[in-house]
Amino acid sequence: MLARDIMTTPVTTLDEGHNVREAVEIVNASKIGAVPVVDGEGRLTGIVTEGDLLRRVASSWARRAVPHTRDREDGLADYVKARSWRVKDVMSTPVVSATPTATTSQLAELLQAHDIKHLPVVENGRLAGMISRRDLMRALLDVPRQCTASGDEAVGTAVRSRLEAELEITAPTVKATVSNGIVTLRGEVDTELERSAAKVRGEQDHPGFRMVSPLKR
């Protein structure tokens, strides 16, 4: 499943000239916690999140002066971000984005690596959609059956190859057999944790998976 299959579109957007008060209303109405900022040609220039707006509102009560120190430039930049009423000054930039052909695993890696909750999807330089953590979780739990291997032999091959690739568990130590879609593992592993890992690997793609007692340590 790709980004284009799960992204939200059309997308509510802001432009850099919007007022922060307007941005608060638009972000609240969007119910997704973040709204991308685009220019007149639809190119992504930033993103405004609930966190950006909360920091802006909270910092508006601060009254500390910006001192004449070597860090004054950073202090002035923070002052503008904290006090400005223009979206251009409070938005987050640069923006981490994805392409429409990014896979769910690539999307998950981006969200996790950058500790963000929302990903704009950009195609040919222009905003095409938005993906949230919730969208991704829903997609991962609702993988179409046609995307998985079908037939007992194909399922068995898939399970065996993934056990070997991900856990280095190989036959004849552990044998995977399939009957009427039910996957069974038999054999011996070194530890109880290895047994649990093999069970988790089997369950990931096959709801009919079952662990039988002969898989032991």
Secondary structure, DSSP 8 states (H G I E B T S, - for coil): -BHHHH-B-S---B-TT-BHHHHHHHHHHHTSSEEEEE-TTSBEEEEEEHHHHHHHHHHTT------SSTTHHHHHHHHHHHH--BHHHHSB-S---B-TT-BHHHHHHHHHHTT-SEEEEEETTEEEEEEEHHHHHHHHHS--GGGS--SHHHHHHHHHHHHHHHH---TTTEEEEEETTEEEEEEB-SSHHHHHHHHHHHHHH-TT-EE-TT-B-
